[in-house]
Amino acid sequence: MAYLHLAIAIVAEIVATSALKASDGFSRLWPSVVTVIGYGIAFYFLSLTLRTIPTGIAYAIWSGVGIVLISVVGWIWFRQELDLPAIIGMGLIVVGVIVLNAFSKSAAH
């Protein structure tokens, strides 16, 4: 269940961050509402995750996967460019998350 909670937290953060961009500095009502609710959901499910998965591991996965996914959303939805160094850096983040999950004894399995 911990990894399901973490996945929900990540998706909620992606939705909230996308809405934050669309809120135009909290000047548009509905994207602002989605932002606040999305971050509330994200932090709630992250807190559930921390009951089982160590804080550092959970946060590394949450932030790492979140960075990559929000970058993809920005590229597709907002037409933001990703250059080669950005793609390589995100690839390294993905490798780091995989190493944490596959080889670390700190991660709860």
C-alpha positions as semicolon CSV with decimal commas, in nm:
position;residue;x (nm);y (nm);z (nm)
1;M;0,000;0,000;0,000
2;A;0,287;0,240;0,069
3;Y;0,391;0,250;-0,295
4;L;0,030;0,301;-0,405
5;H;0,006;0,595;-0,164
6;L;0,334;0,729;-0,302
7;A;0,206;0,697;-0,659
8;I;-0,111;0,887;-0,569
9;A;0,102;1,157;-0,403
10;I;0,315;1,189;-0,716
11;V;0,017;1,211;-0,952
12;A;-0,153;1,468;-0,727
13;E;0,166;1,675;-0,721
14;I;0,191;1,663;-1,102
15;V;-0,170;1,778;-1,136
16;A;-0,120;2,052;-0,876
17;T;0,202;2,180;-1,031
18;S;0,045;2,184;-1,378
19;A;-0,250;2,378;-1,240
20;L;-0,009;2,614;-1,062
21;K;0,142;2,704;-1,398
22;A;-0,208;2,752;-1,543
23;S;-0,320;2,962;-1,244
24;D;-0,106;3,252;-1,369
25;G;0,014;3,352;-1,023
26;F;-0,314;3,252;-0,853
27;S;-0,501;3,503;-1,069
28;R;-0,728;3,238;-1,227
29;L;-0,978;3,079;-0,989
30;W;-1,018;2,717;-1,103
31;P;-0,653;2,638;-1,167
32;S;-0,579;2,794;-0,825
33;V;-0,841;2,571;-0,659
34;V;-0,698;2,262;-0,832
35;T;-0,350;2,363;-0,713
36;V;-0,449;2,389;-0,347
37;I;-0,655;2,068;-0,349
38;G;-0,388;1,881;-0,546
39;Y;-0,109;1,973;-0,307
40;G;-0,332;1,885;-0,012
41;I;-0,391;1,539;-0,158
42;A;-0,022;1,502;-0,243
43;F;0,095;1,581;0,110
44;Y;-0,174;1,366;0,270
45;F;-0,075;1,060;0,069
46;L;0,295;1,134;0,114
47;S;0,232;1,136;0,490
48;L;0,070;0,792;0,463
49;T;0,372;0,671;0,269
50;L;0,605;0,785;0,546
51;R;0,445;0,538;0,787
52;T;0,627;0,258;0,605
53;I;0,895;0,392;0,371
54;P;1,187;0,584;0,524
55;T;1,159;0,960;0,474
56;G;1,472;1,000;0,261
57;I;1,379;0,715;0,029
58;A;1,017;0,827;-0,009
59;Y;1,117;1,186;-0,073
60;A;1,385;1,085;-0,324
61;I;1,132;0,880;-0,519
62;W;0,857;1,143;-0,487
63;S;1,074;1,432;-0,597
64;G;1,270;1,240;-0,860
65;V;0,971;1,090;-1,036
66;G;0,785;1,420;-0,993
67;I;1,066;1,615;-1,162
68;V;1,071;1,384;-1,460
69;L;0,693;1,366;-1,501
70;I;0,632;1,741;-1,461
71;S;0,907;1,804;-1,715
72;V;0,729;1,573;-1,960
73;V;0,397;1,748;-1,887
74;G;0,564;2,086;-1,942
75;W;0,710;1,965;-2,270
76;I;0,381;1,824;-2,399
77;W;0,119;2,053;-2,244
78;F;0,299;2,387;-2,216
79;R;0,537;2,335;-2,514
80;Q;0,845;2,392;-2,298
81;E;1,173;2,285;-2,455
82;L;1,391;2,010;-2,311
83;D;1,751;2,020;-2,431
84;L;1,996;1,731;-2,425
85;P;2,151;1,816;-2,084
86;A;1,799;1,827;-1,931
87;I;1,712;1,490;-2,081
88;I;2,041;1,337;-1,963
89;G;1,990;1,480;-1,614
90;M;1,638;1,339;-1,594
91;G;1,770;1,005;-1,716
92;L;2,016;1,007;-1,427
93;I;1,731;1,082;-1,186
94;V;1,537;0,782;-1,320
95;V;1,846;0,562;-1,282
96;G;1,885;0,687;-0,924
97;V;1,525;0,599;-0,839
98;I;1,571;0,253;-0,992
99;V;1,893;0,195;-0,796
100;L;1,719;0,302;-0,472
101;N;1,435;0,060;-0,528
102;A;1,633;-0,232;-0,667
103;F;1,941;-0,232;-0,448
104;S;1,895;-0,023;-0,134
105;K;1,825;-0,206;0,187
106;S;1,683;0,122;0,321
107;A;1,382;0,103;0,089
108;A;1,084;-0,089;0,222
109;H;0,982;-0,368;-0,015
